[in-house]
Amino acid sequence: IFRWLVPRKLAKAPRRSTLCMARQRVGVMPLVRLAAQLVKLLAEPQTPGAFYQGMRLMAVDGFAVNLPDTPANQRAFGRPVNGRSPGAFPQAQALGLMEVGTHVFWRWRISKCNTDETRVVPALLKCLQENMLLLWDRGLAAFDLVRQVRQRGAHLLAHWKINRILPPVRVLKDGSYLSRLYRNDSDRRAGRDGIDVRVIEYTLDDPARAGCGQIHRLLTTLLDARRHPAQTLVELYHLRWEEELAIDELKTHEMEREVLRSQTPAGVAQEIYGLLLGHYVLRTLMHEAAKRTAISPTRISFTATLKIVRCRLPEYSPDPRKNRKWWRSLLEEIADEQLPPRGNRIYPR
């Protein structure tokens, strides 16, 4: 990377140990502050697929990254364990709050690999704003989390476990029903401190599709069936998979390796922040390119954008006139890398 960016006549490439020591001197905090100042929500009201009835679509999910097998990383982040043996590498877990329409990880938290996500996600929910619609999977099904979403003025559309007790209060015309969510059985029996919710249960009838015939349940705080029909919300919920695609962009294409480089916990946090900031830069470029062609940023190829930036970055010039020309050319090249309309997902996870 140094050789790409700095001509040899200006500076000789430093040795690996020099770069490692420089990283240690920088530490984590400059990247934390940079993320807080730089990373912003990108979608505009006219961005295709970014809003539903004026509500900004957001999703929350987590992913794990393998770390070098050092005693320090083991102590700080732990190692996954199954019924037979511990995992091959220590792992860190990152939980991200993502803007669905642009794949931008807006806020994130890093934790140990075995940390329950329900203990980490409240810190992200504090970032929610009014007129946001949050999508999440059933692993985050908890009364206190639903209450926190509503206290922030946001709404929720979540996959909910089918074995949770949600008795119907009133059945609506579209087949969904209103219910009340309680923290525990004692509150339910007393009718105390409940949250009004709406439940949508549905099945898939396509034999070629994973989960066909199984009952799926969604829970939402959007109570008006006339404004928010059940079928519309079922289709909308599956946009949650956009975060899975964004995680794939970061872990499969941007990282290009199965294990991080950092031998220390501070280096791990620094590296994860660097990867997420790099992802934000690429997604910002894709958003700007998509605006020029009036298409969704998700229709621009991430892998092609990554290759283009790697190729064109050394051509950047500090001269303002050349810089503007380079910027326009870069966006035009990225805008040409459009993906065909995405087909239906039919295979199991």
C-alpha positions in Angstrom: 0.0 0.0 0.0 2.9 2.4 0.8 4.4 1.7 -2.6 1.1 2.3 -4.3 0.7 5.7 -2.7 4.3 7.1 -2.4 6.7 7.2 -5.4 10.0 5.6 -4.7 11.9 8.8 -5.5 10.1 10.5 -2.6 10.5 7.9 0.1 11.8 4.4 0.5 9.4 1.8 1.6 9.7 1.2 5.4 10.2 -2.2 6.8 7.4 -4.2 8.3 8.6 -3.7 11.8 8.6 0.1 11.2 5.0 0.0 10.1 4.0 -2.1 13.1 5.6 0.3 15.5 3.9 3.2 13.8 0.6 1.5 14.2 1.2 1.0 17.9 2.1 4.6 18.4 -1.2 5.7 16.6 -3.3 3.4 18.8 -7.1 3.0 18.7 -8.5 6.4 19.8 -7.7 8.4 16.6 -9.7 5.9 14.6 -12.6 5.9 17.2 -12.7 9.7 16.9 -12.4 9.6 13.1 -15.4 7.2 12.9 -17.5 9.4 15.2 -16.8 12.5 13.1 -16.8 11.0 9.6 -19.4 8.2 9.4 -22.8 9.6 8.6 -26.1 8.3 7.2 -26.0 8.7 3.5 -29.5 7.9 2.2 -31.6 10.8 0.9 -35.4 10.7 0.6 -35.0 9.9 -3.1 -32.6 7.1 -2.6 -34.3 3.9 -3.9 -35.0 1.3 -1.3 -33.8 3.4 1.7 -37.1 4.5 3.2 -40.5 3.0 3.9 -43.3 5.6 4.2 -40.8 8.2 5.3 -39.0 5.9 7.8 -35.3 5.3 7.3 -34.7 1.5 7.1 -32.0 0.3 9.5 -30.8 -3.2 10.5 -28.7 -4.6 13.3 -26.7 -7.8 13.2 -23.3 -9.1 14.3 -20.3 -11.0 12.8 -17.2 -12.6 14.1 -13.6 -12.3 12.8 -10.7 -14.7 13.4 -7.7 -13.3 15.2 -4.1 -14.4 15.4 -3.6 -17.1 18.0 -1.7 -15.2 20.6 -2.1 -15.3 24.4 -3.1 -11.7 24.5 -5.9 -12.1 22.0 -7.0 -15.2 23.7 -7.3 -13.4 27.1 -9.0 -10.3 25.7 -11.5 -11.9 23.2 -11.8 -15.6 24.0 -12.2 -18.5 21.7 -15.4 -20.1 20.4 -16.1 -23.5 21.9 -18.5 -26.2 20.7 -19.4 -29.5 22.4 -16.2 -31.2 21.4 -13.3 -28.8 21.3 -12.3 -25.1 21.2 -12.1 -23.2 17.9 -8.9 -22.9 15.9 -8.6 -19.1 16.5 -9.6 -16.5 19.0 -12.4 -14.4 17.7 -13.8 -10.9 18.2 -17.4 -10.1 17.7 -18.6 -6.9 16.0 -22.2 -5.8 16.2 -23.3 -3.2 13.6 -26.2 -0.8 13.1 -26.5 -0.5 9.3 -28.4 1.8 6.9 -30.2 -0.7 4.7 -30.4 1.4 1.5 -26.7 2.2 1.4 -25.0 -0.7 3.3 -23.3 1.8 5.6 -22.3 0.5 9.0 -23.4 3.7 10.9 -22.5 2.6 14.4 -20.8 -0.5 15.8 -19.5 -2.2 18.9 -16.7 -4.7 19.4 -16.8 -7.4 22.1 -15.7 -10.8 23.1 -16.7 -13.7 20.9 -19.0 -15.3 23.5 -20.8 -12.1 24.5 -24.5 -12.3 24.3 -25.7 -9.8 21.6 -28.6 -8.7 23.7 -26.1 -7.3 26.2 -24.3 -5.3 23.4 -27.2 -4.1 21.3 -28.6 -1.5 23.8 -25.6 0.7 23.2 -26.5 0.8 19.5 -30.2 1.3 20.1 -29.2 4.6 21.9 -28.2 5.9 18.5 -31.7 5.4 17.0 -33.5 8.4 15.8 -37.2 9.2 15.3 -38.7 7.9 12.0 -36.4 5.0 11.8 -37.7 1.5 11.1 -35.4 -1.1 12.6 -35.2 -4.7 11.3 -33.6 -7.5 13.3 -33.5 -11.3 13.6 -35.1 -13.4 16.3 -31.9 -13.7 18.3 -32.6 -10.2 19.6 -36.1 -11.0 20.8 -36.4 -9.3 24.2 -39.0 -7.0 25.9 -36.5 -4.5 27.1 -35.0 -4.0 23.6 -38.4 -3.4 22.1 -39.2 -0.8 24.8 -35.8 0.9 24.1 -36.6 1.1 20.4 -40.0 2.8 21.1 -38.5 5.1 23.7 -36.2 6.5 20.9 -39.2 7.2 18.7 -38.3 4.5 16.3 -40.4 1.5 15.1 -39.5 -2.1 14.9 -40.1 -5.0 12.4 -38.5 -8.1 13.9 -38.5 -11.9 13.4 -40.0 -13.3 16.6 -39.7 -16.8 18.1 -42.8 -18.9 17.4 -42.9 -20.3 20.9 -43.2 -16.9 22.6 -46.7 -16.3 24.1 -48.4 -13.5 22.2 -52.2 -14.1 22.6 -54.4 -12.2 20.1 -56.3 -9.1 21.4 -57.9 -8.3 18.1 -57.6 -10.0 14.7 -57.3 -7.6 11.8 -58.6 -7.8 8.2 -55.3 -8.8 6.7 -54.9 -11.8 9.0 -52.4 -10.2 11.4 -53.5 -9.5 15.0 -52.8 -7.0 17.8 -51.3 -8.3 21.0 -49.4 -7.0 24.1 -45.8 -7.9 24.9 -44.8 -8.3 28.5 -41.5 -8.7 30.3 -42.5 -11.8 32.2 -45.5 -14.1 33.1 -46.2 -12.2 36.3 -46.7 -8.9 34.3 -48.8 -10.7 31.7 -51.2 -12.1 34.4 -51.5 -8.7 36.0 -51.8 -6.9 32.7 -49.1 -4.6 33.8 -46.5 -2.6 31.9 -47.2 -4.1 28.4 -46.3 -2.8 24.9 -48.8 -2.8 22.1 -47.5 -4.8 19.2 -48.8 -6.4 16.0 -48.1 -10.0 15.1 -47.9 -11.3 11.5 -47.7 -15.1 11.0 -47.1 -16.5 7.5 -45.8 -19.4 5.5 -43.9 -19.7 2.2 -45.7 -21.8 -0.4 -42.9 -22.2 -3.0 -41.5 -25.7 -2.7 -38.2 -24.5 -4.1 -37.7 -22.0 -1.3 -36.0 -22.7 2.0 -38.4 -22.9 4.9 -41.4 -23.7 2.7 -44.4 -24.7 4.9 -42.9 -23.5 8.2 -44.7 -20.9 10.2 -42.8 -17.6 10.4 -43.7 -14.9 12.8 -43.0 -11.1 12.6 -43.5 -8.7 15.4 -43.9 -5.0 14.7 -44.9 -1.7 16.4 -46.6 -0.6 13.2 -50.2 -1.2 14.4 -52.3 0.2 11.5 -53.0 -2.6 9.1 -54.5 -0.3 6.5 -51.4 1.8 6.2 -49.0 -1.1 6.7 -50.5 -4.3 5.1 -49.2 -7.6 6.4 -47.9 -8.8 3.0 -46.0 -5.5 2.5 -44.3 -5.9 5.9 -43.4 -9.5 5.1 -41.7 -8.5 1.9 -40.1 -5.5 3.7 -38.6 -7.6 6.5 -36.5 -9.6 4.1 -34.5 -6.5 3.3 -32.8 -7.4 6.6 -30.6 -9.6 4.5 -28.9 -6.6 3.1 -26.8 -6.5 6.2 -25.7 -10.1 5.6 -24.5 -8.9 2.1 -22.7 -5.9 3.7 -20.9 -8.3 6.1 -19.9 -10.4 3.2 -18.5 -7.3 1.4 -16.3 -6.6 4.5 -15.2 -10.1 5.5 -14.9 -11.8 2.1 -13.8 -9.1 -0.3 -12.3 -6.2 1.7 -10.3 -8.4 4.2 -9.2 -11.0 1.6 -7.9 -13.2 4.4 -9.4 -15.4 7.0 -7.4 -14.0 10.0 -6.7 -10.5 11.0 -3.0 -9.4 11.2 -3.0 -7.9 14.7 -1.2 -9.7 17.5 -2.5 -7.6 20.3 -6.1 -6.6 21.4 -5.5 -2.9 20.8 -4.3 -3.8 17.3 -7.4 -5.9 16.7 -9.7 -3.0 17.6 -7.7 -0.7 15.4 -7.8 -3.1 12.5 -11.5 -3.6 12.8 -12.1 0.1 12.9 -9.9 0.5 9.8 -11.8 -2.1 7.9 -15.2 -0.5 8.8 -13.9 3.0 7.9 -12.6 1.6 4.6 -16.0 0.0 3.9 -17.6 3.4 4.6 -15.4 5.2 2.1 -16.2 2.6 -0.6 -19.9 2.8 0.2 -19.8 6.6 0.1 -18.3 6.5 -3.4 -20.9 4.0 -4.5 -23.7 6.3 -3.1 -22.3 9.3 -5.0 -22.0 7.2 -8.2 -25.5 5.8 -7.9 -27.0 9.4 -7.5 -25.6 10.2 -10.9 -27.5 7.4 -12.6 -30.6 7.5 -10.3 -30.3 3.9 -9.2 -30.0 2.3 -5.8 -26.5 2.1 -4.3 -27.1 -1.6 -3.9 -27.1 -2.0 -7.7 -23.5 -0.9 -7.9 -20.9 -3.7 -7.7 -18.9 -3.6 -4.4 -16.1 -5.8 -5.7 -15.7 -3.8 -8.9 -15.6 -0.5 -6.8 -12.9 -2.0 -4.6 -10.8 -2.9 -7.6 -11.3 0.5 -9.2 -10.3 2.4 -6.1 -7.2 0.2 -5.6 -6.2 0.9 -9.2 -7.0 4.6 -9.3 -5.9 5.8 -5.9 -2.2 6.1 -6.9 -3.4 8.5 -9.7 -4.7 11.0 -7.1 -3.0 14.4 -7.4 -2.9 17.2 -4.7 -3.4 19.7 -7.5 -7.0 20.9 -7.1 -7.8 21.0 -10.8 -6.4 17.5 -11.5 -8.1 16.3 -8.3 -11.6 17.4 -9.5 -11.0 15.7 -12.9 -9.8 12.5 -11.1 -12.9 12.6 -8.8 -15.3 12.9 -11.7 -13.6 10.1 -13.7 -13.6 7.8 -10.6 -17.3 8.2 -10.0 -18.1 7.7 -13.7 -16.1 4.5 -13.8 -17.8 3.2 -10.6 -21.3 4.1 -12.0 -20.7 1.9 -15.0 -20.3 -1.2 -12.7 -24.0 -1.9 -12.3 -25.4 -5.3 -11.2 -28.4 -7.0 -12.9 -31.6 -7.0 -10.8 -31.2 -9.5 -8.0 -33.0 -12.8 -8.2 -35.0 -14.4 -5.4 -33.1 -16.2 -2.7 -34.1 -19.9 -2.8 -31.3 -21.8 -1.1 -30.9 -22.4 2.7 -28.5 -20.2 4.6 
